Amino acid sequence: MEKQINHKLYYYGGFWTIVGTALISHTVLTIPPALLIIGITSLLALILVACGNTRIPVYALITIPFMLYLSVTQPFTSASLRNIVGPIAGAFFFPVVLYYINRLSKKQILTIVHYFITISIIALTFETLYRYIFPPPELVERALWATENNFYMYKMRSLMYSCSNGAAIHMVIILFFTYYWSEYSNKNYKFAKFFLFLIIALTLSRTAWLGTIVGIIYVKFLRNKSTVYWITSGIMVLMLMTLTFFSFIYTIIKDDGSFLSKFEIANSVIEYYKSTFTFKDIFFGVGIYNSDEVLSVGLAAHSFLIQLSIETGFVSLALFILMLFQMGYYSNWKISIILVPFFITTLSATLSFMPCFYVAIALMCFAEKTLINK
């Protein structure tokens, strides 16, 4: 009886830790529900460990150095407590998920992941509908007299994220995890993929569109290719993209503020490191979500790795990259299915609290190391 109760605790702990990542709200609620869920399931995991249930895959601990470093260094910056907790709690989903699912059957894990994908799509669809049905009044008023960029009223402020670029990052992660997971569940997830394509299109995020297109090309044609193939095709694609860009795209976006801001931000980052590079930049950074205060352009870095280096320091960046290499090793580099579109999509926005990223990669690592052998 006791063993049966423990097994149910593992199932429901794993279920809510994984599915709970769909319950994000940075705008309506002070504390995202996903953060409360990881607090509860982590406490349950600690109780189970105290009862002697300590079995966990060794690779479940690879996010710990990154988390500990942020915990030690970020309190010495001007970052708010909320912003410090975000990336640490997000990374903590990785070991907690692996602790629970390590005790579940393949059938149970497949069931949980099915709910994870389905509920994520439902939540993100509500996010999209809310943006279009209830656009910010001030942007609606602006659209009455403005002639350009009126689509921004459908990008700003919703139930989950303050901007559709943040929602797009979440959607892209779920989409490409779904591509991966369909290979292991013998399900096409055609409807799920179609719906994710649709709501990504409705984010009106051009980097998300580009990330999705490049991600699909990578998944369908470039995975598992030789180095020679990569070099040859890379040169050809680069030449084609350059020709297409300057022949057609540049004439359309050359006066676009969002496009031009990317160059201004890049120049501002270079200026910042040339003029103020210090000991603090290496070990502490300026604090999470504080990069807009130190860059001359007055905007955040808008590139995940660059923003991470400015806000948390180069040591933190090195630990994050090391963590990705370890995740790549344990997933047989299947995480590239997510990383390729992710790093393109985060050229327009970044997220500090992104539990779906860590949950998706934890599931991929477990599938490659354990699940396919069950």
Contacts in CASP RR format, 6 or more apart in sequence:
PFRMAT RR
TARGET T0000
AUTHOR 0000-0000-0000
METHOD contacts of the structure
MODEL  1
MEKQINHKLYYYGGFWTIVGTALISHTVLTIPPALLIIGITSLLALILVA
CGNTRIPVYALITIPFMLYLSVTQPFTSASLRNIVGPIAGAFFFPVVLYY
INRLSKKQILTIVHYFITISIIALTFETLYRYIFPPPELVERALWATENN
FYMYKMRSLMYSCSNGAAIHMVIILFFTYYWSEYSNKNYKFAKFFLFLII
ALTLSRTAWLGTIVGIIYVKFLRNKSTVYWITSGIMVLMLMTLTFFSFIY
TIIKDDGSFLSKFEIANSVIEYYKSTFTFKDIFFGVGIYNSDEVLSVGLA
AHSFLIQLSIETGFVSLALFILMLFQMGYYSNWKISIILVPFFITTLSAT
LSFMPCFYVAIALMCFAEKTLINK
6 48 0 8 1.000
6 53 0 8 1.000
7 103 0 8 1.000
9 44 0 8 1.000
9 48 0 8 1.000
10 48 0 8 1.000
10 100 0 8 1.000
10 103 0 8 1.000
10 104 0 8 1.000
11 100 0 8 1.000
11 104 0 8 1.000
11 108 0 8 1.000
11 112 0 8 1.000
13 41 0 8 1.000
13 44 0 8 1.000
13 45 0 8 1.000
13 100 0 8 1.000
14 41 0 8 1.000
14 96 0 8 1.000
14 97 0 8 1.000
14 100 0 8 1.000
14 101 0 8 1.000
14 104 0 8 1.000
14 112 0 8 1.000
15 112 0 8 1.000
15 115 0 8 1.000
16 37 0 8 1.000
16 40 0 8 1.000
16 41 0 8 1.000
17 37 0 8 1.000
17 38 0 8 1.000
17 41 0 8 1.000
17 93 0 8 1.000
17 96 0 8 1.000
17 97 0 8 1.000
17 100 0 8 1.000
17 359 0 8 1.000
18 97 0 8 1.000
18 101 0 8 1.000
18 112 0 8 1.000
18 113 0 8 1.000
18 115 0 8 1.000
18 116 0 8 1.000
18 359 0 8 1.000
18 363 0 8 1.000
19 112 0 8 1.000
19 115 0 8 1.000
19 116 0 8 1.000
19 119 0 8 1.000
20 33 0 8 1.000
20 34 0 8 1.000
20 37 0 8 1.000
20 119 0 8 1.000
20 355 0 8 1.000
21 34 0 8 1.000
21 93 0 8 1.000
21 116 0 8 1.000
21 120 0 8 1.000
21 355 0 8 1.000
21 356 0 8 1.000
21 359 0 8 1.000
22 34 0 8 1.000
22 116 0 8 1.000
22 119 0 8 1.000
22 120 0 8 1.000
22 122 0 8 1.000
22 123 0 8 1.000
22 124 0 8 1.000
22 356 0 8 1.000
23 32 0 8 1.000
23 33 0 8 1.000
23 34 0 8 1.000
23 37 0 8 1.000
23 123 0 8 1.000
24 32 0 8 1.000
24 33 0 8 1.000
24 34 0 8 1.000
24 123 0 8 1.000
24 160 0 8 1.000
24 161 0 8 1.000
24 170 0 8 1.000
24 353 0 8 1.000
24 355 0 8 1.000
24 356 0 8 1.000
25 32 0 8 1.000
25 33 0 8 1.000
25 159 0 8 1.000
25 160 0 8 1.000
26 32 0 8 1.000
26 160 0 8 1.000
26 161 0 8 1.000
26 162 0 8 1.000
26 353 0 8 1.000
27 157 0 8 1.000
27 158 0 8 1.000
27 159 0 8 1.000
27 160 0 8 1.000
27 161 0 8 1.000
27 162 0 8 1.000
28 159 0 8 1.000
32 353 0 8 1.000
34 353 0 8 1.000
34 355 0 8 1.000
35 85 0 8 1.000
35 86 0 8 1.000
35 89 0 8 1.000
35 353 0 8 1.000
38 89 0 8 1.000
38 90 0 8 1.000
38 92 0 8 1.000
38 93 0 8 1.000
38 96 0 8 1.000
38 355 0 8 1.000
39 89 0 8 1.000
41 96 0 8 1.000
41 100 0 8 1.000
42 92 0 8 1.000
42 96 0 8 1.000
45 96 0 8 1.000
45 99 0 8 1.000
45 100 0 8 1.000
53 103 0 8 1.000
55 102 0 8 1.000
55 103 0 8 1.000
56 95 0 8 1.000
56 98 0 8 1.000
56 99 0 8 1.000
56 102 0 8 1.000
57 98 0 8 1.000
57 102 0 8 1.000
57 366 0 8 1.000
57 369 0 8 1.000
57 370 0 8 1.000
59 98 0 8 1.000
59 326 0 8 1.000
59 330 0 8 1.000
59 365 0 8 1.000
59 369 0 8 1.000
60 94 0 8 1.000
60 95 0 8 1.000
60 98 0 8 1.000
60 99 0 8 1.000
60 102 0 8 1.000
60 362 0 8 1.000
61 95 0 8 1.000
62 94 0 8 1.000
62 323 0 8 1.000
62 326 0 8 1.000
62 327 0 8 1.000
62 330 0 8 1.000
63 91 0 8 1.000
63 92 0 8 1.000
63 94 0 8 1.000
63 95 0 8 1.000
63 323 0 8 1.000
63 358 0 8 1.000
64 95 0 8 1.000
65 319 0 8 1.000
65 322 0 8 1.000
65 323 0 8 1.000
66 91 0 8 1.000
66 316 0 8 1.000
66 319 0 8 1.000
66 320 0 8 1.000
66 323 0 8 1.000
67 88 0 8 1.000
67 91 0 8 1.000
67 92 0 8 1.000
69 315 0 8 1.000
69 316 0 8 1.000
69 319 0 8 1.000
70 84 0 8 1.000
70 87 0 8 1.000
70 88 0 8 1.000
70 312 0 8 1.000
70 316 0 8 1.000
71 84 0 8 1.000
71 88 0 8 1.000
73 283 0 8 1.000
73 284 0 8 1.000
73 285 0 8 1.000
73 312 0 8 1.000
73 313 0 8 1.000
73 315 0 8 1.000
73 316 0 8 1.000
74 84 0 8 1.000
74 284 0 8 1.000
74 287 0 8 1.000
74 288 0 8 1.000
74 312 0 8 1.000
75 84 0 8 1.000
76 284 0 8 1.000
77 284 0 8 1.000
77 285 0 8 1.000
77 286 0 8 1.000
77 287 0 8 1.000
77 288 0 8 1.000
77 290 0 8 1.000
78 286 0 8 1.000
78 287 0 8 1.000
78 290 0 8 1.000
79 287 0 8 1.000
79 288 0 8 1.000
79 289 0 8 1.000
79 290 0 8 1.000
79 311 0 8 1.000
80 289 0 8 1.000
83 287 0 8 1.000
83 288 0 8 1.000
83 289 0 8 1.000
83 352 0 8 1.000
84 288 0 8 1.000
85 353 0 8 1.000
86 288 0 8 1.000
86 352 0 8 1.000
86 353 0 8 1.000
87 288 0 8 1.000
87 312 0 8 1.000
87 352 0 8 1.000
87 353 0 8 1.000
89 353 0 8 1.000
89 355 0 8 1.000
90 353 0 8 1.000
90 354 0 8 1.000
90 355 0 8 1.000
90 357 0 8 1.000
90 358 0 8 1.000
91 358 0 8 1.000
93 355 0 8 1.000
93 358 0 8 1.000
93 359 0 8 1.000
93 362 0 8 1.000
94 358 0 8 1.000
94 359 0 8 1.000
94 361 0 8 1.000
94 362 0 8 1.000
97 358 0 8 1.000
97 359 0 8 1.000
97 362 0 8 1.000
97 363 0 8 1.000
98 362 0 8 1.000
98 365 0 8 1.000
98 366 0 8 1.000
101 109 0 8 1.000
101 112 0 8 1.000
101 362 0 8 1.000
101 363 0 8 1.000
101 366 0 8 1.000
102 366 0 8 1.000
102 370 0 8 1.000
104 112 0 8 1.000
105 374 0 8 1.000
106 371 0 8 1.000
106 374 0 8 1.000
109 363 0 8 1.000
109 366 0 8 1.000
109 371 0 8 1.000
110 185 0 8 1.000
113 181 0 8 1.000
113 185 0 8 1.000
113 363 0 8 1.000
114 185 0 8 1.000
114 187 0 8 1.000
116 359 0 8 1.000
117 174 0 8 1.000
117 177 0 8 1.000
117 178 0 8 1.000
117 181 0 8 1.000
117 189 0 8 1.000
117 192 0 8 1.000
118 192 0 8 1.000
120 170 0 8 1.000
120 174 0 8 1.000
120 356 0 8 1.000
121 174 0 8 1.000
121 192 0 8 1.000
121 195 0 8 1.000
121 196 0 8 1.000
121 199 0 8 1.000
123 160 0 8 1.000
124 160 0 8 1.000
124 167 0 8 1.000
124 170 0 8 1.000
124 171 0 8 1.000
124 174 0 8 1.000
124 196 0 8 1.000
124 199 0 8 1.000
125 195 0 8 1.000
125 199 0 8 1.000
126 159 0 8 1.000
127 158 0 8 1.000
127 159 0 8 1.000
127 160 0 8 1.000
127 161 0 8 1.000
127 167 0 8 1.000
128 158 0 8 1.000
128 167 0 8 1.000
128 199 0 8 1.000
128 202 0 8 1.000
128 203 0 8 1.000
130 158 0 8 1.000
130 159 0 8 1.000
131 154 0 8 1.000
131 155 0 8 1.000
131 156 0 8 1.000
131 157 0 8 1.000
131 158 0 8 1.000
131 164 0 8 1.000
132 154 0 8 1.000
132 202 0 8 1.000
135 153 0 8 1.000
135 154 0 8 1.000
135 156 0 8 1.000
136 153 0 8 1.000
136 156 0 8 1.000
136 157 0 8 1.000
139 152 0 8 1.000
139 153 0 8 1.000
139 156 0 8 1.000
140 153 0 8 1.000
142 150 0 8 1.000
142 153 0 8 1.000
143 150 0 8 1.000
143 153 0 8 1.000
151 204 0 8 1.000
154 164 0 8 1.000
154 202 0 8 1.000
154 204 0 8 1.000
155 163 0 8 1.000
155 164 0 8 1.000
155 165 0 8 1.000
155 203 0 8 1.000
155 204 0 8 1.000
155 205 0 8 1.000
156 162 0 8 1.000
156 163 0 8 1.000
156 164 0 8 1.000
157 163 0 8 1.000
158 164 0 8 1.000
158 167 0 8 1.000
160 167 0 8 1.000
160 170 0 8 1.000
161 167 0 8 1.000
161 170 0 8 1.000
163 349 0 8 1.000
164 202 0 8 1.000
164 203 0 8 1.000
164 204 0 8 1.000
164 205 0 8 1.000
165 203 0 8 1.000
165 205 0 8 1.000
165 207 0 8 1.000
165 208 0 8 1.000
165 348 0 8 1.000
165 349 0 8 1.000
166 205 0 8 1.000
166 349 0 8 1.000
166 351 0 8 1.000
167 203 0 8 1.000
168 200 0 8 1.000
168 203 0 8 1.000
168 205 0 8 1.000
168 207 0 8 1.000
168 208 0 8 1.000
168 345 0 8 1.000
168 348 0 8 1.000
168 349 0 8 1.000
169 208 0 8 1.000
169 342 0 8 1.000
169 345 0 8 1.000
169 346 0 8 1.000
169 349 0 8 1.000
169 350 0 8 1.000
169 351 0 8 1.000
169 354 0 8 1.000
170 351 0 8 1.000
170 354 0 8 1.000
170 356 0 8 1.000
171 196 0 8 1.000
171 199 0 8 1.000
171 200 0 8 1.000
171 203 0 8 1.000
171 208 0 8 1.000
172 200 0 8 1.000
172 208 0 8 1.000
172 211 0 8 1.000
172 212 0 8 1.000
172 341 0 8 1.000
172 342 0 8 1.000
172 345 0 8 1.000
173 338 0 8 1.000
173 342 0 8 1.000
173 354 0 8 1.000
173 356 0 8 1.000
173 357 0 8 1.000
173 360 0 8 1.000
174 196 0 8 1.000
174 356 0 8 1.000
174 360 0 8 1.000
175 193 0 8 1.000
175 196 0 8 1.000
175 197 0 8 1.000
175 200 0 8 1.000
175 212 0 8 1.000
175 341 0 8 1.000
176 215 0 8 1.000
176 219 0 8 1.000
176 337 0 8 1.000
176 338 0 8 1.000
176 341 0 8 1.000
176 342 0 8 1.000
177 337 0 8 1.000
177 338 0 8 1.000
177 356 0 8 1.000
177 360 0 8 1.000
177 363 0 8 1.000
177 364 0 8 1.000
178 189 0 8 1.000
178 192 0 8 1.000
178 193 0 8 1.000
178 196 0 8 1.000
179 193 0 8 1.000
179 219 0 8 1.000
179 337 0 8 1.000
180 334 0 8 1.000
180 337 0 8 1.000
180 338 0 8 1.000
180 364 0 8 1.000
181 189 0 8 1.000
181 363 0 8 1.000
181 367 0 8 1.000
182 188 0 8 1.000
182 189 0 8 1.000
184 367 0 8 1.000
184 371 0 8 1.000
184 372 0 8 1.000
197 212 0 8 1.000
200 208 0 8 1.000
200 209 0 8 1.000
200 212 0 8 1.000
201 209 0 8 1.000
205 345 0 8 1.000
205 348 0 8 1.000
205 349 0 8 1.000
206 258 0 8 1.000
206 348 0 8 1.000
207 344 0 8 1.000
207 345 0 8 1.000
207 346 0 8 1.000
207 347 0 8 1.000
207 348 0 8 1.000
207 349 0 8 1.000
208 345 0 8 1.000
208 348 0 8 1.000
210 344 0 8 1.000
210 345 0 8 1.000
211 340 0 8 1.000
211 341 0 8 1.000
211 344 0 8 1.000
211 345 0 8 1.000
212 341 0 8 1.000
212 345 0 8 1.000
214 340 0 8 1.000
214 341 0 8 1.000
214 344 0 8 1.000
215 337 0 8 1.000
215 340 0 8 1.000
215 341 0 8 1.000
215 344 0 8 1.000
218 336 0 8 1.000
218 337 0 8 1.000
218 340 0 8 1.000
218 341 0 8 1.000
219 337 0 8 1.000
222 230 0 8 1.000
222 233 0 8 1.000
223 336 0 8 1.000
223 337 0 8 1.000
225 233 0 8 1.000
253 259 0 8 1.000
254 260 0 8 1.000
258 348 0 8 1.000
261 297 0 8 1.000
261 299 0 8 1.000
261 302 0 8 1.000
262 302 0 8 1.000
262 347 0 8 1.000
264 297 0 8 1.000
264 299 0 8 1.000
265 295 0 8 1.000
265 297 0 8 1.000
265 299 0 8 1.000
265 301 0 8 1.000
265 302 0 8 1.000
265 303 0 8 1.000
267 297 0 8 1.000
268 295 0 8 1.000
268 296 0 8 1.000
268 297 0 8 1.000
268 298 0 8 1.000
268 299 0 8 1.000
269 295 0 8 1.000
269 301 0 8 1.000
269 306 0 8 1.000
269 310 0 8 1.000
271 296 0 8 1.000
272 294 0 8 1.000
272 295 0 8 1.000
272 296 0 8 1.000
272 310 0 8 1.000
273 281 0 8 1.000
276 294 0 8 1.000
280 286 0 8 1.000
281 310 0 8 1.000
281 313 0 8 1.000
281 314 0 8 1.000
282 313 0 8 1.000
282 314 0 8 1.000
282 315 0 8 1.000
283 313 0 8 1.000
283 314 0 8 1.000
283 315 0 8 1.000
284 312 0 8 1.000
284 313 0 8 1.000
285 309 0 8 1.000
285 310 0 8 1.000
285 311 0 8 1.000
285 312 0 8 1.000
285 313 0 8 1.000
285 316 0 8 1.000
286 293 0 8 1.000
286 294 0 8 1.000
286 310 0 8 1.000
286 311 0 8 1.000
287 311 0 8 1.000
287 312 0 8 1.000
288 311 0 8 1.000
288 312 0 8 1.000
288 352 0 8 1.000
289 300 0 8 1.000
289 311 0 8 1.000
289 352 0 8 1.000
290 311 0 8 1.000
291 300 0 8 1.000
291 301 0 8 1.000
291 307 0 8 1.000
291 310 0 8 1.000
291 311 0 8 1.000
292 298 0 8 1.000
292 299 0 8 1.000
292 300 0 8 1.000
294 310 0 8 1.000
295 301 0 8 1.000
295 310 0 8 1.000
300 307 0 8 1.000
300 350 0 8 1.000
301 307 0 8 1.000
301 310 0 8 1.000
301 311 0 8 1.000
301 350 0 8 1.000
302 347 0 8 1.000
302 348 0 8 1.000
302 349 0 8 1.000
302 350 0 8 1.000
303 346 0 8 1.000
303 347 0 8 1.000
303 350 0 8 1.000
304 342 0 8 1.000
304 343 0 8 1.000
304 346 0 8 1.000
304 350 0 8 1.000
305 317 0 8 1.000
305 320 0 8 1.000
305 321 0 8 1.000
305 343 0 8 1.000
307 350 0 8 1.000
308 316 0 8 1.000
308 317 0 8 1.000
308 320 0 8 1.000
308 350 0 8 1.000
309 316 0 8 1.000
309 317 0 8 1.000
324 335 0 8 1.000
324 339 0 8 1.000
327 335 0 8 1.000
327 361 0 8 1.000
327 365 0 8 1.000
328 334 0 8 1.000
328 335 0 8 1.000
328 336 0 8 1.000
328 365 0 8 1.000
330 365 0 8 1.000
330 368 0 8 1.000
330 369 0 8 1.000
331 361 0 8 1.000
331 364 0 8 1.000
331 365 0 8 1.000
331 367 0 8 1.000
331 368 0 8 1.000
331 369 0 8 1.000
332 368 0 8 1.000
334 364 0 8 1.000
334 367 0 8 1.000
334 368 0 8 1.000
335 361 0 8 1.000
335 364 0 8 1.000
335 365 0 8 1.000
338 357 0 8 1.000
338 360 0 8 1.000
338 361 0 8 1.000
338 364 0 8 1.000
342 357 0 8 1.000
END
